[in-house]
């Protein structure tokens, strides 16, 4: 299921070892009223994709806030380098 990139609160860009790059948009939309819930949604997306599905298959992954462009998390070789989510 593809989510609308203009309405998504977060964006996850993953660079794989084989040279491919994929972009994922969260299903949590910018216009939802509960501002704190998107943080849990972002953590779940990262956990589901980076920790369980692609462990050992990617080189770099970056999670951005789609509103501000701010980096929320940065991963390299299954290691969390930067975490602004708390």
N, C-alpha and C positions, 0 to 999 in steps of 0.2 A: 504494500500500500504506500503510495507516494503522498507526502504531505506538502502543503502549499509553502513554498520558500518565503513568500512575503508575509505570511501569518505566523510562522514558527517562531518560538521564543529563542531556541538554541539551534546551533548548527555544529555537526561533528564532521570534520574532514579527516579521512584516514588514508595514509600513504602505505601501501603494501610492499613487501620485500620483492615481489615480482615486477614492480614498476607501476602498477595500477594505482589509481587514486579514486576514492569514492566519497561522496558528500551525502550526509544524512540530515534530514530536518526533523525536529521534534514534533510530536503530535500535540504538544501543549501550545496553544495559540496566544498571541500577544494580547488579545482582547479579553481573556479570561479575568474574572474579578479578583480571585485569590492570588495575590502576588507572590506568596511564599511557596505555593505548590509546585511551581515550575522547577525549583531547585531539586526536589525529590524526583521529578520526572527526568531531569537531566542526569542525575546520579544513576537512575535505573537504566537509562539508555546506554551510558558508558559501561556500566557493569555487565549488561546483557551482551553488548557487542565486543568490547575490548577484553574483558576478563574471561568470559565464557566462550564466545564464538570464535574470536580471532587471536587468541593467545598464541604468541610466537609467530604470527603470520604478518604482522605489520611492523614498520620501522618507527613511524611517528603518527600521532593522532592529536588533534587540537579541537577543543570544544570552545565555541564562541557564543557570546550573547548576541543574538541577531539584531537587537535594538541598538546596542551601543558599539558593537564590534570588539568589545573587550574579551580578552582570553580568559576563560574560566578554568580550564584544565589543559595541561600539556603532558602527553605521554611519549616516552621513547623506549622501545624494546621492552614492553610490559612493565615499565617503571614510571610511576607518577612523579613528574619533575616539578610541576607547578599546580597549585590547587587554590582557587579563589572561591570555591563553593562552601567551604566550611566543613 
